[in-house]
């Protein structure tokens, strides 16, 4: 059975169409992979943000405790000091754990790089 001969412009048009499709698929793959990485980073980033806010509150309570301690020696400053220390410890724990997770994440779109 004889195969039909295609003209040079037809072959060239097919090559160009295939290249355009490949480029579109590569961009779609890169976009999907970046979205996956962003979704993966969202939870540790949120925890990091919560830890940061709690850290600010801890510093605020520690400063409040210093103010109470300097103004008068009463039981109120001791309560503020304890609350500040507890909030500070929780903040350090949250910042430490989520910071390590964010640091260890790989943000490179490896599938796209491999396919190129």
N, C-alpha and C positions, 0 to 999 in steps of 0.2 A: 504494500500500500504506500503510495507516495505522500509525503508530507508537503503541505502547501508552503510555498516560499513567501516569507513576509518581507516587506520592503524595509529599507534602512530607517526611514522616518518612523515606521510603526515600532520597530525594535527600540529605537531611541526613546520614543514616547513611553513605551512600557518600562524601560529602565528608569526614566524620570519619575513615573508614577510610583514605581516600587520604592525608590529612594525617598519620595515624599511620605509614603506610608510608614517606612522605617523611622523616619525622623519624628513623625507624629506619635508613633508608638513609644519611642524613646522618651519623648517629652511627657507622655501620659504616665509612663513607668516612673520617671523621676518625680513627677507631681504626686503620685500615689505614695511613693516611698518617703518623700518629705512629709506628707500628711501623717503617715504612720509614725514617723519619728516625733513629730510635734505632739501627737496624741500620747505617745509613750512618755514624753517629757512633762506633760501637763500635771500629772499627779505629784511628782517630786517638786516641781516648781511651786505648786499650791502649798504643799507642806512647808517648803522653804519660806514662802511668804508669811504663812501663819506663824512659823518660828520667829521670823523677823519682827512681826507685830508683837508677839509675846515678849520678845527680848526688849523692845521699847517699853512695854508695860513694866517689865522687871526693873529696868533702870529707873523708871518713874517711881516705882514703889521704894526702891532703895534710896532715891533722893528724898522722897517723902519721909522715910525713916530717919535719915540724917537730920532733916528739918525738925522732926519731932524730938529727936535726941538732943539737939542743940537748944531747942526752946525750953524744954522742961523734961525732967526725968519722970516719965509716967509710963504706964503699961501700954499706952496707945502706940508708941514708937516701936515697942518690941513686936507688937502684932503686925505693924506695917513692914518691919524688917523681915519677919518670917514669911509673910506673903510675897514680898519682893524676892527673897531667896528661892522660894518654891517656883515662882513664875520664871525666874532666871534659869533655874536648873532645867525646867521643861523646855524653855526656849533653846538652850544649848543642845539638849538632846535632839530636838526637832531639826535644828539647823545642821547639826553634825550628820545625822542620818540622811536627810534629803540632799545635803551638799555632796556627800559621797556618791549617792545615786546619780545625781546630775553630772558629776565629774567623770564617772565611769561609763556614761552613755556614749555610744558611737553615733555621731551626727552625719556621717558620710553616706550618701546614697550608693551603697556598694553594688546593688543589683544593676543599677544604671551604669556604673563604672565598668563592671564586668562585661556587660553586654556591648559596650563600646569597644 
